[in-house]
Amino acid sequence: MALLEIRNIETYYGPVAAIRGVSLDVEEGKIVTLLGGNGAGKTTLLRTISGIVDPQKGTVAFAGAMIQGADPDAIVLKGIAHVPEGREVFPFLSVRDNLRMGAYTRRDPDGVAKDLELVFGYFPILRERAELAASQLSGGQQQMLAIGRAVMARPKLMLLDEPSLGLSPLLVKQIFGIVQRINREQGVSVLLVEQNARMALQVADFGYVLELGRIVMENTAAKLMESEDVSEAYLGNKQQGVRGERRWRRKKQWR
């Protein structure tokens, strides 16, 4: 049994279906990536898992328990931490207090203190800037803070939405390296939404491709990296990628 099992999820915004019968698994201890163009439904799927929006149909099972429709705080308590697109740190709180907010459901102060040191070990710059307001951090440092805040919840599963957004290639490589360390050293499973498909497939074990709210391809990350369709749509240069994605969508319409 997978740690996360999604079966036939349908999520709507008013009359518009954003997710259409999606099923996927995240195995314990694995990194799974979800690829797709803008508007494919990737963020909506993460928001459905974390309880921000409720699905109209289907099931979400986590560690054997059904969680679809549960409140977000209850889902956090079960072991899912969501790092949203755009970081969403608390700008007027200090770095230290932002990290402590990640542990708001916990009642083990000694464990919280230990995990704070763990986060500072992964992100030494956060220790240096612990008393600064989060608004004074750079974009990359705010992304580190958002990931560190999620780690403070001691999750079994971390949902990461576009962690590379707006960051330099050097920072992207650094942050993905730390995500891999968290996965490997802490045993945290990861469901990763990422526009940088090449980087996502390099760190992931398995991947899914989402188009117009539906899963159109799934395989190991290595196999997806070798796929001609994936390469044309997501791994080439920007112009090739746009042409490839359009061509792929036309093919899907005729199938």
VMD Tcl script that draws the C-alpha trace (Angstrom):
set ca {
  {0.00 0.00 0.00}
  {1.32 3.42 -0.99}
  {1.66 6.19 1.58}
  {-0.61 8.42 -0.55}
  {-3.27 6.90 -2.80}
  {-5.42 9.15 -4.98}
  {-8.26 7.52 -6.88}
  {-10.48 9.13 -9.52}
  {-10.34 12.62 -7.99}
  {-12.48 15.31 -9.60}
  {-12.19 18.88 -8.35}
  {-14.21 21.80 -9.69}
  {-14.03 25.57 -9.50}
  {-17.68 26.40 -9.94}
  {-18.82 24.59 -13.11}
  {-15.25 24.17 -14.40}
  {-13.49 20.83 -13.83}
  {-9.86 21.50 -12.88}
  {-9.07 17.85 -12.04}
  {-10.74 15.09 -14.04}
  {-10.53 11.58 -12.70}
  {-6.91 11.69 -11.52}
  {-5.35 8.65 -9.83}
  {-1.78 8.48 -8.56}
  {0.37 6.99 -5.80}
  {3.28 8.23 -3.71}
  {5.27 5.40 -2.20}
  {6.79 5.84 1.24}
  {10.27 7.35 1.11}
  {10.02 8.31 -2.58}
  {10.07 11.58 -4.50}
  {7.28 11.76 -7.08}
  {7.02 14.64 -9.53}
  {3.96 15.99 -11.31}
  {4.69 17.66 -14.66}
  {2.41 19.71 -16.84}
  {1.88 23.08 -18.44}
  {0.20 26.11 -16.92}
  {-3.43 25.40 -16.16}
  {-2.97 21.63 -16.19}
  {-4.34 21.31 -12.64}
  {-1.12 20.59 -10.73}
  {-1.61 23.20 -8.01}
  {-5.28 22.28 -7.69}
  {-4.32 18.68 -7.05}
  {-1.95 19.68 -4.24}
  {-4.62 21.95 -2.77}
  {-7.09 19.07 -2.89}
  {-4.69 16.76 -1.05}
  {-3.99 19.32 1.67}
  {-7.68 20.13 2.21}
  {-7.67 23.69 0.88}
  {-10.28 22.70 -1.70}
  {-12.63 19.72 -1.51}
  {-13.01 17.20 -4.34}
  {-16.47 16.56 -5.76}
  {-15.63 12.91 -6.48}
  {-12.97 10.33 -5.70}
  {-10.83 9.47 -2.69}
  {-7.56 10.56 -1.11}
  {-6.06 7.98 1.26}
  {-3.04 8.79 3.41}
  {-1.37 6.07 5.49}
  {-4.49 3.98 5.00}
  {-7.01 6.62 6.15}
  {-9.40 8.57 3.93}
  {-8.71 12.31 4.18}
  {-10.65 13.88 1.30}
  {-12.79 16.71 2.63}
  {-10.92 16.94 5.95}
  {-9.88 20.35 7.32}
  {-6.33 21.45 6.46}
  {-5.20 21.49 10.11}
  {-6.40 17.91 10.55}
  {-4.43 16.89 7.46}
  {-1.30 18.56 8.84}
  {-1.77 16.57 12.05}
  {-1.88 13.36 10.01}
  {1.54 14.15 8.56}
  {1.18 16.19 5.35}
  {2.95 19.55 5.01}
  {2.21 21.83 2.05}
  {4.79 24.31 0.73}
  {2.63 26.49 -1.55}
  {3.59 28.25 -4.74}
  {4.92 31.71 -3.93}
  {6.27 30.63 -0.48}
  {3.62 32.53 1.57}
  {5.84 33.22 4.56}
  {4.62 35.52 7.35}
  {6.40 38.72 6.29}
  {6.33 40.60 9.60}
  {7.33 37.66 11.78}
  {10.97 36.81 12.35}
  {12.57 33.87 10.59}
  {12.63 31.99 13.90}
  {8.94 32.65 14.55}
  {8.04 31.62 10.99}
  {9.75 28.30 11.61}
  {7.97 27.88 14.93}
  {4.65 28.44 13.14}
  {5.36 25.24 11.28}
  {5.25 23.40 14.61}
  {2.02 24.99 15.83}
  {0.24 21.61 16.10}
  {3.02 20.03 18.17}
  {3.15 19.69 21.95}
  {6.76 18.55 22.37}
  {8.91 21.65 23.03}
  {12.12 19.63 23.27}
  {11.42 18.02 19.91}
  {10.56 21.40 18.38}
  {13.86 22.85 19.60}
  {15.72 19.85 18.16}
  {13.99 20.23 14.80}
  {14.75 23.96 14.75}
  {18.43 23.05 14.95}
  {17.87 20.47 12.21}
  {16.42 23.15 9.91}
  {19.29 25.53 10.70}
  {21.65 22.70 9.78}
  {20.02 22.35 6.36}
  {19.78 26.12 5.84}
  {22.63 27.88 7.71}
  {21.62 31.26 6.28}
  {18.37 31.02 8.24}
  {20.33 30.73 11.48}
  {22.31 33.83 10.53}
  {19.08 35.74 9.85}
  {16.90 34.14 12.52}
  {15.85 37.42 14.14}
  {15.18 39.29 10.87}
  {11.64 39.72 9.55}
  {10.90 37.26 6.76}
  {10.17 40.19 4.43}
  {13.88 41.10 4.58}
  {14.96 37.78 3.07}
  {15.72 37.25 -0.60}
  {13.39 35.10 -2.70}
  {15.67 32.10 -2.38}
  {15.95 32.53 1.38}
  {12.17 32.80 1.65}
  {11.88 29.51 -0.25}
  {14.32 27.93 2.20}
  {12.19 29.32 5.03}
  {9.00 27.87 3.55}
  {10.58 24.42 3.23}
  {12.10 24.68 6.70}
  {8.70 25.63 8.13}
  {7.22 22.49 6.58}
  {10.00 20.34 8.08}
  {9.09 21.74 11.52}
  {5.77 19.92 11.28}
  {7.63 16.59 11.13}
  {5.72 15.50 8.04}
  {5.61 12.07 6.50}
  {4.76 13.69 3.16}
  {5.76 17.10 1.84}
  {3.85 18.75 -1.00}
  {6.15 21.14 -2.88}
  {4.61 23.57 -5.37}
  {7.08 25.21 -7.77}
  {10.04 25.56 -5.39}
  {12.28 26.90 -8.18}
  {9.93 29.74 -9.14}
  {11.88 32.97 -9.71}
  {15.20 31.59 -8.45}
  {18.64 31.53 -10.05}
  {19.94 28.20 -11.40}
  {22.50 28.06 -8.59}
  {19.85 28.48 -5.89}
  {17.57 25.97 -7.62}
  {20.33 23.36 -7.56}
  {21.03 24.10 -3.90}
  {17.40 23.87 -2.81}
  {16.74 20.66 -4.73}
  {19.84 19.16 -3.18}
  {18.49 19.92 0.28}
  {15.09 18.47 -0.64}
  {16.89 15.27 -1.60}
  {18.74 15.28 1.73}
  {15.50 15.75 3.67}
  {13.98 12.87 1.73}
  {16.99 10.62 2.27}
  {17.94 11.55 5.84}
  {14.51 12.14 7.38}
  {12.51 9.65 5.29}
  {10.07 12.35 4.15}
  {8.19 11.43 0.99}
  {7.75 14.26 -1.51}
  {5.14 15.10 -4.14}
  {6.76 17.76 -6.29}
  {5.10 20.13 -8.75}
  {7.79 21.83 -10.81}
  {8.03 23.69 -14.13}
  {11.75 22.88 -14.34}
  {11.02 19.41 -15.66}
  {14.65 18.43 -16.16}
  {15.55 19.19 -12.54}
  {12.38 17.54 -11.26}
  {13.06 14.32 -13.16}
  {16.69 14.30 -12.01}
  {15.67 14.21 -8.33}
  {12.45 12.16 -8.59}
  {11.94 8.41 -8.49}
  {8.65 8.43 -10.39}
  {6.65 10.95 -12.39}
  {3.23 11.74 -13.80}
  {2.32 14.11 -16.62}
  {-0.91 16.06 -16.15}
  {-2.66 17.74 -19.09}
  {-5.98 19.56 -18.89}
  {-6.75 17.94 -15.56}
  {-5.98 14.36 -16.61}
  {-2.98 12.06 -16.20}
  {-1.70 11.35 -19.71}
  {1.58 9.58 -18.88}
  {3.25 7.94 -15.90}
  {6.55 6.10 -15.49}
  {9.81 6.11 -13.63}
  {11.61 9.43 -13.79}
  {14.37 7.85 -15.85}
  {11.91 6.53 -18.44}
  {10.10 9.87 -18.65}
  {13.44 11.58 -19.20}
  {13.97 9.28 -22.20}
  {10.45 9.81 -23.59}
  {10.32 11.70 -26.88}
  {6.98 13.31 -26.00}
  {8.24 14.53 -22.63}
  {11.49 15.71 -24.17}
  {9.71 17.70 -26.87}
  {7.16 19.24 -24.51}
  {9.23 19.92 -21.41}
  {12.96 19.29 -21.80}
  {13.90 21.25 -24.93}
  {14.41 24.98 -25.23}
  {11.40 27.21 -24.64}
  {10.35 27.47 -28.28}
  {10.70 23.73 -28.87}
  {8.83 23.03 -25.63}
  {5.85 25.18 -26.65}
  {5.69 23.52 -30.07}
  {6.07 20.06 -28.55}
  {3.38 20.63 -25.95}
  {0.95 21.93 -28.58}
  {1.69 18.95 -30.86}
  {1.24 16.55 -27.94}
  {-2.10 18.12 -27.02}
  {-3.30 17.81 -30.61}
  {-2.35 14.13 -30.61}
  {-4.23 13.58 -27.34}
  {-7.35 15.21 -28.75}
  {-7.45 12.64 -31.57}
  {-6.96 9.61 -29.33}
}
mol new
graphics top color blue
foreach p $ca { graphics top sphere $p radius 0.5 }
foreach p [lrange $ca 0 end-1] q [lrange $ca 1 end] { graphics top cylinder $p $q radius 0.2 }
display resetview
